[in-house]
Amino acid sequence: METKITEAVYETALARIEELLPCVTETTPATDHKAIELKIMSDIVIEYEECYFPIGMPSLADVMRMRLEEESMSQRTFAKKLGVSASRVSEYLTGKSEPTLKIARAISQILHIEPSIILGV
């Protein structure tokens, strides 16, 4: 996706958003000129960032590391719950190995990860 928005326009829109944010609240009518301008500036920033700073889907390894940290669960404890060796979990977390469907299902259930992330779809 290529955008016609230049970096200068993007930077100007960011600066204008900073100026408008204190002026527009949740109670500001959508028809207010400052609210309309804020929406336009936001659309410019969104279009530019989607083109030049796209956010891809996180890898399974990234999501697993994040969830293990959130759950305060060690790799060793996780390995025991999965019924695999700690070294196998390490391979999953480094991306060196992909889990089997059975293990993927267990990962999804233990760490509460959406199946679509596990399957990479």
C-alpha positions in Angstrom: 0.0 0.0 0.0 1.5 3.3 -1.1 0.3 6.5 0.4 0.5 10.0 -1.0 0.9 11.5 2.5 4.4 12.8 2.9 6.4 12.7 6.1 6.0 16.5 6.5 2.2 16.2 6.3 2.4 13.3 8.8 4.5 15.3 11.2 2.2 18.4 10.9 -0.9 16.2 11.5 0.7 14.7 14.7 1.5 18.2 15.9 -2.0 19.4 15.2 -3.5 16.4 17.0 -1.5 17.4 20.1 -3.0 20.8 19.9 -6.6 19.6 19.4 -6.7 16.8 22.0 -7.2 19.1 25.0 -10.0 20.9 23.1 -12.0 17.8 22.1 -13.6 15.7 24.8 -16.1 12.8 24.8 -18.9 15.4 25.3 -17.8 17.5 22.2 -20.4 17.1 19.5 -19.2 15.2 16.4 -20.2 18.3 14.3 -17.8 20.6 16.2 -15.2 21.9 13.8 -12.3 20.9 16.1 -13.7 17.4 16.5 -14.0 17.2 12.7 -10.4 18.4 12.3 -9.2 16.0 14.9 -10.8 13.1 12.9 -9.2 14.3 9.7 -5.8 14.6 11.3 -6.2 11.2 12.9 -7.1 9.6 9.5 -4.0 11.1 8.0 -1.8 9.7 10.7 -3.4 6.3 10.5 -3.0 6.1 6.7 0.7 7.1 6.9 1.5 4.7 9.8 -0.3 1.8 8.1 1.9 2.3 5.1 5.2 3.0 6.7 4.9 1.4 10.1 2.7 -1.7 9.6 2.2 -3.9 12.6 2.2 -7.6 11.6 0.8 -10.5 13.4 3.0 -11.6 16.3 4.7 -14.9 16.1 3.5 -17.8 18.2 6.9 -17.6 20.1 6.3 -13.9 20.9 2.8 -14.6 22.2 3.9 -17.6 24.2 6.7 -15.6 25.9 4.3 -12.7 26.6 1.7 -15.0 28.1 4.2 -17.0 30.2 5.4 -13.6 31.6 1.8 -12.5 32.3 1.0 -15.8 34.0 4.3 -15.7 35.9 4.9 -19.2 34.7 8.4 -20.6 34.2 9.4 -22.5 31.1 9.9 -25.6 33.3 6.4 -25.4 34.8 4.9 -24.8 31.4 6.8 -27.8 30.0 5.4 -30.0 32.8 1.9 -28.8 32.0 2.4 -29.5 28.3 4.0 -32.9 29.0 7.1 -32.1 27.0 10.7 -31.4 28.0 11.9 -27.9 29.0 14.3 -28.0 26.0 11.3 -28.6 23.7 9.6 -25.5 25.1 12.8 -23.6 24.6 12.7 -24.7 20.9 9.1 -23.4 20.6 10.0 -20.1 22.2 13.0 -19.5 19.9 11.1 -20.6 16.8 13.4 -23.5 16.2 10.5 -26.0 16.4 6.8 -25.9 15.7 4.4 -27.7 18.1 2.3 -30.6 16.9 -1.4 -30.1 16.7 -1.9 -31.9 20.0 0.7 -29.7 21.7 -0.6 -26.6 20.0 -4.1 -27.3 21.4 -2.6 -27.6 24.9 -0.6 -24.4 24.5 -3.8 -22.6 23.5 -5.7 -23.9 26.5 -2.9 -23.5 29.1 -1.9 -20.0 28.0 -5.3 -18.8 26.8 -4.0 -18.0 23.3 -6.5 -17.8 20.5 -6.3 -20.8 18.2 -5.9 -18.5 15.1 -2.6 -17.3 16.6 -1.5 -20.8 17.3 -2.3 -21.8 13.7 -0.8 -18.6 12.2 -4.0 -17.6 10.4 
